[in-house]
Amino acid sequence: MVRAAILDDYQNVALKLADWSPIAKDVEIKVFDKPFASEADAIKALQGFAVVVGMRERTPFPRRTIEALPDLKLLITTGAKNNSFDIKAAGERGVTVCGTGSFGNPTAGIAFGLMLELTRRIGFENARMKAGEPWQVTIGKDLEGLTLGIVGLGKLGQRVAGIGKAFGMKVLAWSQNLTPDKAKDAGVDYASREDLFGKSDFVTIHYQLGERSRGLITAADIGRMKPTAYLINTARAPIVDQAALLKVLQEKKIAGAGLDVFEVEPLPLDHPYRKLDNVVLTPHLGYVSEQNYRKYFPDIVEDIRAWLDGKPVRVIG
């Protein structure tokens, strides 16, 4: 019997959102519903498992982790790629790495949810009403007529642009490779880097994390933002200079931020972000939707079955 570990199933739904019967006779499954406290804890807990299923980047698999798991033969990530998996090291150890499909662009909804909470304070007023507080203290700011600056105009950035236009926002875009013609084709206005940060009421980041994008958003960029502007990050924390962002938020040099991603996840309980009233925090919900999960887990069953049959599918690397 092959042992398989399903990691970071925080909501304990993995076994409910797919039919696992195709592998039931061959695989013994153990679900881990809490994050590991450290890499050492992960290595200790995963000894003896031939199959490990990761949920995005919640548990990284660098070379040292892979080399410390001699029984590992199949490593699966939800989604089509995973920057926290060392694919080269896995290949050298004879470990097959597979991915899954995904559904839609759920991160776009989180980005606008953060914008709406920062401006209309829906969750804040809901909590006040349920606590019996006096009626209505918020004067909200409508998104209509505001300028949305998008950093990264790929598939997700274009989806966000469309939603922004539906709200009646003026949409600007910039990226390292974006040209005015490509922006025009996407139906948005091209902006220089300086203009995007200087003119936008919201700056929202939709970049993949890589060597070229790590630290892409600098202290100088954040320093150009208007005091009434907000920064939204549903991409990856290291894309933004975190020390610079924290400083401007603490000093209230921008209006606020909506953050779904952090350098350390779960976010430590003593992190300064938790104490700021001009920051809305969500626990990396960008890809966490029922429709996405209903795609991830059936694909995982297929990945394991195909690997058992010697014909792996959706192989990465």
Residue, then its C-alpha position, 0 to 999 in steps of 0.5 A: m500500500v502506497r502512503a500519500a500525504i495531503l498537506d495544508d488542508y486547512q478546511n479539512v475538505a480534500l476528501k469531500l471534494a473528490d471521488w477518491s475511490p479510483i485509488a482507494k485500494d492502492v493508497e493509504i491517505k493521511v490528511f494534514d490540516k494544519p501548517f508545519a511549524s518548521e521545515a524540520d517538522a515537515i521533514k519529520a512528519l513526511q518520512g515514509f510517504a511516497v506521495v505528497v500533495g501540496m497546496r500551492e506554496r503553503t509548504p515549500f519543497p526546496r532541495r534540502t527537504i526533497e533530499a531528506l525524504p528518501d521515500l518520496k516518489l510523487l510530488i503534486t502541487t495544486g495549479a500548473k506551477n509552483n515556485s516553492f518546489d525545486i523541480k530540478a532537485a526533484g528530477e535529480r532524485g527521481v521524483t515525479v512532479c505533477g500539477t493540476g488544472s484550476f478554475g477561473n480567476p478567484t483572485a480578482g474577486i479578492a482584490f476588489g473585495l479588499m478595495l471595497e472593504l477599504t472604501r465602503r467598510i462593509g465588514f467593519e460596519n457589519a461587525r459594529m451592527k452585530a456588536g450593537e454599536p451606534w448606527q453608521v459611522t462610515i462615509g464611504k468612497d465610491l470606486e466610480g471615477l477613481t483611477l485603478g493602476i494595474v501592475g502586470l497586465g497578464k490574464l489576471g490583470q486583464r480580468v481585473a481591468g475589466i472589473g475596474k471598468a465595470f465599476g466605472m474606474k479609469v484603468l492604467a497599466w504598467s509592467q516591465n514588458l508592457t507596450p502602449d499597443k498591448a495596453k490599447d489592445a487590452g482596452v486600458d491606458y498605458a502609463s509609465r511606472e512613475d505616472l502609474f504610482g503617482k496618479s492611481d487611487f488604487v495600485t493593484i499588483h498582478y505579477q508572478l513572483g520570479e527573479r525579475s519581479r522580486g523587489l519590483i515595487t520599491a520604496a521610491d514607487i510607494g513614495r510616489m503614491k498619493p496620500t489618499a491612495y491604496l496599495i492592493n497585493t494579492a500576488r506575492a509579498p516579496i514583489v513589494d519592498q515590505a519594510a517600505l510599505l510598513k513604514v508608509l502605512q505606520e506613518k499614514k503617508i498613504a491611505g491604506a493597503g489591502l493585503d492577501v499575501f505575506e512574507v511569512e505565512p501564516l502571518p505571525l501573531d505579533h506582526p505589525y500589520r495586525k495592529l494597523d487600522n488602515v490595513v485590511l488583511t486576508p489569509h491568502l484567500g486568492y485561490v481559495s474558492e470552492q470551484n477551484y478546489r473542486k478542480y484541484f482535488p479530482d485532478i490530484v486523484e487523476d495524477i496519483r492514478a496515472w502515476l500508479d499506472g506508470k503513465p503520469v499526467r500533467v508532469i512539471g519540469 
